[in-house]
Amino acid sequence: MSKERIFDFSLFAAAVAIAFASGTGITFDHIYITALLLYWAFSSFYFHLRIVSRSGNSTIDYAISYSSSFGIFAGPLGTLAFECIYRFTVYFYKKKTKTADPGEFLDTFYNIGSATLAGSMCYYLYRFLYPYVEGIPFGYWLLFLFIVWITSMVTSTLLVLVFIISGDVKNWNEAKHLLFKSRTLLDFSKIALTNALLLRLVQAEQWEMTVALFLLNYIVSISFYSKSQSAQDKFERDKFEQMAYRDFLTGTYNRAHMDLMMKELGQGTEWIGIVVADIDRFKKINDNYNHAVGDKVIIHFADTLRAHLQEEDILFRSGGEEFTMFLRNKTFEQCYAAIGAILNNGDGYKASADFEDQEIQVHYSASFGLYYFRTDPRQKTSMEKGYVSADQLLLESKKLGRNRLSSKQEL
């Protein structure tokens, strides 16, 4: 048997021993049975709203805990009975839905032991401290906040110990992340207030109010859960959209996004400068070095172009070593000057790269073609034709000796 399983069963055995040695036996009257059924039902309903996280090979479920109020109400033995019923309900639910981990059955004993020890701790802390806070304004509520904080830290510490034994946690930073994950004063306050109210209502046998509080907590939680899921779905959609329209190497927009923007800009009317830029003799760079060095040169060129653009301008990687820029809200002279500033780099551009266990400096140059015109859906010159014209001007720069700008302004 592995060390973590020995720890799990030791924890379970300790919880059982404390429960039977506490002297607080269960009275199977209607009060206990009613409370047990209510806590079991709503804890089970709430289970699907849990937050699932993974640490190494282990899965962690973060869900609302009613253990402090039930532990104080029922005592250690009553808490053990509740946890056995609830945790095995969760286990069979996971088996039925095929979401159970390979070691889910044995994990259930850890969950029972950990939760029972937490509930027992709540019981003894409450009995010991309540007489001291009984006469203090809001003493009851502050006591619950303290109890929830202590027991949460204890259960988190037990979880960290399991991960340390299993090897899923290897250093203090990982342990600290798990120990204090999602542990804020707001979280503690929410759990403390809910459990404090539940205890008062159960002790007073206010079952309708107890059900109402459970329902309120459930409705609020599912509302926030739905909003969280919507926000997460939007984030995922935006992420995939960004992946679809971004070049993975340079982080600039890709050809797909350029085609989309050409259609969008072509519907309006504005003066725009389309610039097509290309790294000179790029194949020679790849042949003399390798593609990894070539990638560094492409990244350096993209960063150089990006640094000279303004917020309204758009940069695309339209081919292997070719980039396209849409210069907006500028005159022809301003567009020409912007490209001139990029070209004005002395002896050319210089990219750093690793090659054969040493850092090298790769010198390169680039050629540009600028076509400046007015977009208008009623005119013959479309964005697509403007791009073709800029590309032809780039070829002209290549023929004239490279490392230069060829331009044309539409009258």
NORUR-V959138 format. One record per pair of residues at least 6 apart in sequence whose ideal C-beta (glycine too) atoms are under 7 Angstrom apart, sorted by the first residue. I is the first residue (numbers start at 1). GAP is how many residues later the second one is. Records with the same first field share a line. If there is no record, write none. Layout:
I = GAP, GAP
This chain:
3 = 162
4 = 158, 161, 162
5 = 101
7 = 154, 155, 158
8 = 98, 101, 102
9 = 100
11 = 99, 102, 103, 147
12 = 97, 98, 100, 101
14 = 99, 103
15 = 65, 97, 98, 101, 102
16 = 64
18 = 58, 102
19 = 57, 58, 61, 97, 101
20 = 57
22 = 53, 54, 55
24 = 51, 52, 53
25 = 52
26 = 6, 51, 52, 55
31 = 174
32 = 42, 46
34 = 173
35 = 38, 167
36 = 46
38 = 172, 173, 176
39 = 27, 31, 43
40 = 42, 45, 46
42 = 172, 176
43 = 23, 43
44 = 42, 45
45 = 173
46 = 17, 18, 172, 175
47 = 16, 43
49 = 14, 172, 173, 176
50 = 11, 12, 13
51 = 11
52 = 7, 9
53 = 7, 9
55 = 108, 113, 114, 123
56 = 112
57 = 111
58 = 105, 108, 110
59 = 42
62 = 120
64 = 127, 157
65 = 126
66 = 129, 132
67 = 12, 48, 51, 52, 55
68 = 54, 76, 79, 80, 83, 127
69 = 126, 129, 130
70 = 9, 12, 49
71 = 8, 47, 48, 49, 51, 52
72 = 50, 51, 54, 127
73 = 126, 129, 130
74 = 8
75 = 48
76 = 40, 43, 44, 47
79 = 37, 40, 41
80 = 36
83 = 29, 32, 33
84 = 28
87 = 21, 24, 25
88 = 20
91 = 13, 14, 17
94 = 6, 10
101 = 6
110 = 52
114 = 41, 44
118 = 33, 36, 37
121 = 30, 33
122 = 25, 29
125 = 22, 25
126 = 21
129 = 14
130 = 13
133 = 6, 7, 9, 10
140 = 56
141 = 55
144 = 48, 51, 52
145 = 43, 44, 47
148 = 40, 43, 44, 47
149 = 39
152 = 31, 36
156 = 22, 23
157 = 22
159 = 19
160 = 9, 15, 18, 19
163 = 6, 15
164 = 11
169 = 6, 9
194 = 23
197 = 16
198 = 12, 15
201 = 8, 9, 12
202 = 8
244 = 12
245 = 8, 9, 11, 12
246 = 7, 8
247 = 6, 7, 70
249 = 46, 49, 50
250 = 48, 49, 52, 67
252 = 50, 63, 64, 65
253 = 61, 62, 63
254 = 62, 63
255 = 61, 63
257 = 59
258 = 58, 60, 66
261 = 53, 65
262 = 121, 122, 125
265 = 7, 110, 118
266 = 109, 111, 116, 117
267 = 110
268 = 107
269 = 105, 106, 107
270 = 58, 105
271 = 103
272 = 54, 55, 56, 101, 103
273 = 54, 57, 62, 97, 99
274 = 50, 52, 97, 112, 113, 116
275 = 49, 50, 52, 64, 93, 94, 95, 115
276 = 46, 48, 93, 114, 115, 118
277 = 28, 45, 46, 89, 91
278 = 43, 44, 88, 89, 116
279 = 18, 22, 42, 85, 87
280 = 84, 85, 86, 87, 122, 123
282 = 12, 39
285 = 8, 9, 12, 77, 79
286 = 8
289 = 66
293 = 60, 62, 69
296 = 55, 57
297 = 54, 65, 67
298 = 23
300 = 49, 51
301 = 48, 65
302 = 15, 21
304 = 38, 45
305 = 10, 18, 20, 37
306 = 9
308 = 30, 33, 34
309 = 6, 16
312 = 16, 17
313 = 12, 13, 14, 15
314 = 11, 12
315 = 8, 10
316 = 7, 8
317 = 6
318 = 6
324 = 63
327 = 8, 11
332 = 40, 77
335 = 35, 37
336 = 34, 71
339 = 29, 31, 66
340 = 65
343 = 62
347 = 16
348 = 15, 16, 17, 55
349 = 15, 16, 17
350 = 11, 13
351 = 11, 13
352 = 7, 9
353 = 7, 9
365 = 37, 38
366 = 37
367 = 27, 30, 31, 35, 36, 37
368 = 26, 29, 37
369 = 21, 22, 23, 24, 25, 27, 28, 37
370 = 20, 23, 35, 37
371 = 15, 18, 19, 22, 37
372 = 37, 38
373 = 8, 13, 37
374 = 36
375 = 8
381 = 29
389 = 19
393 = 13, 14, 15
396 = 10
397 = 7, 8, 9
400 = 6
